[in-house]
């Protein structure tokens, strides 16, 4: 079955960095657009970063542009989110998503908590 498993979250101080990983199995990785989303307390889930399947082109939400970097390793079937200069406003549950480029069908990871606090 299809699985997306996030790791690398936790507690970090303001100004610090974390790298999230999402290991994918059960699908053809190169046929999926991968993205990261987050949901903060009291807010709707938002798209923060995406990487296209074919070209590796990346897109970022304004709230994270210049601080976060999305990347992928096709051989390892893993997508990463490097998060720098973290602030308390980045506190949220972060979700990895894969979307089939033909059908649009989405698969979601279970989510991982990131807490930015001193």
Wavefront OBJ file of the C-alpha trace (Angstrom):
o trace
v 0.000 0.000 0.000
v 0.983 3.625 -0.395
v 2.728 5.110 2.610
v 4.178 8.526 3.336
v 6.103 8.669 6.598
v 7.343 11.970 7.996
v 10.208 12.344 10.439
v 12.503 15.016 11.836
v 10.041 17.138 13.760
v 10.214 18.166 17.372
v 10.972 21.131 19.589
v 13.367 23.847 18.470
v 14.255 27.303 19.764
v 13.423 30.453 17.788
v 16.054 31.074 15.145
v 16.886 27.402 14.922
v 16.570 24.900 12.105
v 14.993 21.531 11.449
v 14.915 19.202 8.471
v 11.809 17.159 7.833
v 11.909 13.994 5.758
v 9.091 12.168 4.009
v 9.834 8.640 2.853
v 7.432 7.371 0.201
v 6.638 3.785 -0.682
v 4.054 1.963 -2.749
v 3.889 4.394 -5.660
v 5.883 5.518 -8.671
v 7.651 8.482 -7.135
v 8.412 10.242 -10.415
v 4.714 10.366 -11.343
v 3.758 12.371 -8.263
v 4.032 16.015 -7.343
v 5.259 16.235 -3.772
v 4.437 19.005 -1.350
v 4.527 20.059 2.261
v 1.574 21.524 4.128
v 1.061 22.695 7.668
v -1.792 23.375 10.025
v -1.275 25.690 12.970
v -3.641 25.917 15.942
v -6.786 27.790 14.968
v -5.833 27.960 11.290
v -6.663 26.055 8.130
v -4.169 23.743 6.510
v -1.956 25.629 4.074
v 0.371 24.666 1.265
v 3.874 25.894 2.014
v 6.132 24.209 -0.547
v 5.842 22.006 -3.625
v 8.202 20.353 -6.078
v 7.114 19.208 -9.529
v 7.610 15.642 -10.646
v 9.130 16.214 -14.062
v 11.470 19.165 -13.664
v 11.999 19.566 -9.951
v 10.721 23.132 -10.086
v 9.882 24.425 -6.625
v 7.290 26.843 -5.314
v 6.898 28.374 -1.867
v 4.308 30.223 0.103
v 5.273 33.795 0.911
v 5.322 32.956 4.607
v 8.281 30.594 4.186
v 10.037 31.895 1.068
v 13.702 32.511 1.720
v 13.686 30.386 4.873
v 12.499 26.936 3.794
v 13.892 24.696 1.056
v 12.083 21.726 -0.461
v 14.080 19.041 -2.244
v 13.805 15.417 -3.254
v 15.973 12.363 -3.713
v 14.419 10.119 -6.338
v 16.689 7.170 -5.589
v 15.723 7.265 -1.910
v 12.078 8.097 -2.671
v 12.291 10.888 -0.133
v 11.244 14.527 -0.086
v 12.805 16.950 2.377
v 11.904 20.265 3.921
v 14.808 22.242 5.338
v 13.430 24.861 7.723
v 15.650 27.744 8.811
v 15.183 30.867 10.924
v 12.216 29.325 12.648
v 9.787 31.465 14.624
v 6.910 30.590 16.955
v 4.542 31.276 14.044
v 5.984 28.203 12.341
v 4.582 25.984 15.087
v 2.211 23.554 13.403
v 1.604 19.993 12.365
v 3.447 19.448 9.095
v 2.109 17.056 6.465
v 3.732 15.472 3.452
v 1.524 15.038 0.383
v 1.894 13.196 -2.887
v -0.478 13.897 -5.771
v -0.726 11.661 -8.812
v 0.035 13.793 -11.854
v -2.547 12.009 -14.026
v -5.476 11.420 -11.690
v -4.849 14.122 -9.114
v -5.493 11.623 -6.346
v -3.763 12.708 -3.132
v -1.962 10.680 -0.520
v -1.159 12.195 2.860
v 1.283 11.419 5.594
v 0.040 11.278 9.156
v 1.625 14.594 10.098
v 4.444 15.525 12.433
v 4.564 18.196 15.119
v 6.992 21.101 14.905
v 7.088 23.379 17.935
v 9.177 26.546 17.991
v 9.520 27.841 21.530
v 12.102 28.968 24.030
l 1 2 3 4 5 6 7 8 9 10 11 12 13 14 15 16 17 18 19 20 21 22 23 24 25 26 27 28 29 30 31 32 33 34 35 36 37 38 39 40 41 42 43 44 45 46 47 48 49 50 51 52 53 54 55 56 57 58 59 60 61 62 63 64 65 66 67 68 69 70 71 72 73 74 75 76 77 78 79 80 81 82 83 84 85 86 87 88 89 90 91 92 93 94 95 96 97 98 99 100 101 102 103 104 105 106 107 108 109 110 111 112 113 114 115 116 117 118
